[in-house]
Amino acid sequence: MRFDGTTIFVTGGAGFIGSAVIRHLLADTGARVVNIDKLTYAANLESLPGPTGHPRYSFEKQCIGESAGLRALFDKYQPDAVMNLAAESHVDRSIDGPAEFIQTNVVGTFILLQEARHQWRRLVPERRARFRFLHVSTDEVFGSLGTSGLFSEETAYAPNSPHSASRASSDHLVRAWRETFELPTMVTNCSNNYGPYHFPEKLIPHMIIRGLANEQLPVYGDGGNIRDWLYVAGHAEALTLVLEHGGVGETYNIGARCEHTNLDVVTRIYDLLDKLSPGTADRRDLISFVADRRGHDLRYAMDPGKIERELGWRPRENFESGLAKTVRWFCDNRTWWQNILDRPARADRPRLTKARGYTERCAPISSR
């Protein structure tokens, strides 16, 4: 079985993409998985129902920005690989308060690299040759596309928000640790993820939850901003392929060739909800438009040709099938997301207050 006898650290494993990676590793490989997460507002151990008590799963509450605690975990588990998914990821929050993004995404990645390097240098030659550090990043580091073209692995970085700038910085650190210290690193940059267990402040779950409550949702601008949508389970599969077969020092773009405007996403969600959970009126009538967000990138679109050619990866879901599964999951798992809405910590941002899901006072939520 793949990764049999291998110990893998997954940082940020209680987050949306990290939890999907852990579920995939436990279901489809023989890896021992150590989930390292400091449990911020966006973390949720309830996203990992299967691994509870799983013989190959361990959870450690730990911030990647704390060197001593990380070193103790490296000493304890002696991992063969690190998959770094620990990051602050919400653009609007980075505009409200960028300091946390610099601390986690830049300083945290630096400390994690240092502790991984410390561990790697102490390994016997055979294990040192197998060790991998996979850094999972975003398409936002490339900035905004016009109406045509795709981001490739050779696209120059041009981040436009505090969030994307902090993620770009972390990517550069990972590459530098490869070039300077020969740490066997790899980087992936993905398009927008969606799917079950998605944190409610992001576009698709936010739309679904408000739609279920028959409440209006303000959409930024004219809704014409375009994103390339990737079903999260397919992303998890791609990441394990990169970890297993990817070239050291290489970068891989991961996307599904599924470009849609934000307005198209909203209308598709509401059409699905009208079929699955009929309301009192056509939910399309609930859409409203407000002033655009500062620094709102027009379009992201990935060229996944490299990972398709070299590793044979293809997404299993198209946008229609993936979105239908996602909407149905949120309809069938209201307790999961309602528990998140009921957390007192959600009051740290006025736009995330609760009341039948979200209230009219909510600010608009974009695709990041």
Secondary structure, 3 states (H helix, E strand, C coil): CCCCCCEEEEECCCCHHHHHHHHHHHHHCCCEEEEEECCCCCCCHHHCCCCCCCCCEEEEECCCCCHHHHHHHHHHHCCCEEEECCCCCCHHHHHHCCHHHHHHHHHHHHHHHHHHHHHHHHCCHHHHHHCEEEEEEEHHHHCCCCCCCCECCCCCCCCCCHHHHHHHHHHHHHHHHHHHHCCCEEEEEECEEECCCCCCCCHHHHHHHHHHCCCCEEEECCCCCEEEEEEHHHHHHHHHHHHHHCCCCCEEEECCCCEEEHHHHHHHHHHHHHHHCCCCCCHHHHEEEECCCCCCCCECCECCHHHHHHHCCCCCCCHHHHHHHHHHHHHHCHHHHHHHHCCHHHHHCHHHCCCCCCCCCCCCCCCC
